[in-house]
Amino acid sequence: MKVAYVQDLDPFVEGGGAELTDQAYITAGMARGHTVQVITPANQDEIVQPYDLVLMSNTFTFSTKFYE
């Protein structure tokens, strides 16, 4: 399954509580054979579609245009 994981901060770079939890989810998904792309405001223009599943976590800094 191809998964887009949308988060304000890259959980593999930042070390807050939400990022550590997201990192665990992403790592578990990859261990199960899923392809996971982390999407942050810094790389949102690099989105490759389509995805089978989009997960959103802490997406407060994305512009409203991102959701259109």
N, C-alpha and C positions, 0 to 999 in steps of 0.2 A: 504494500500500500504506500502511496506517495502522500506524505503529510506536510502541510505548511504549519509551522509553529510560530505564531505571531506574538511578539513580546517587545516591550519598550527597550529593554537592555539585553544584550547577548548573554545568555546564562553561562556560557563558557568563558566569558571575559570578566563579568561583574560577579560579586560575591555576596549579594544580599540574600535574605531568606527566600524571597520569591524566586530568585534566579537559581538558588540551590535546588529548590523543589522542581522547577522547570527542567533543570539539567538532569535530574533523576528520571523524570518522565521521558525526556528525549532519549537518554541513554538506554532506558528499558525498551523503548520502541525500536531503536536501532538494533538492539540485541535480539529482538524478535524478527528481524529481517525487514523492517520498514525503512523507507527512505524518508528522512526528515530534513527539511530546510528551515532554518531559523530565519525569520523575517523580522527586522528591526527598522526603525525609521531611517537608519543609516544605509540600509541596503534594499529598501522597499522597491526601488526601481529595477532591481535584478530579478524580480519574481518570474518564475517559469511556471506556466500553467499547463494543463489542469492538475488539480490535486484531488485525491480521493477524500481527504479530510482536512479541514482547517480548524486548528485549535488556537484560541486567543487567550492571552494571559497578560494582565497589566498593560493595556494598550492605550493609556491616557495621552501619550504624546503624539500619536498619529493624527494627521489632519483628517477632517471629515471627508475629504476627497478620496482618501484611501479606502473608505468603506463603500464607495459607490460602485 
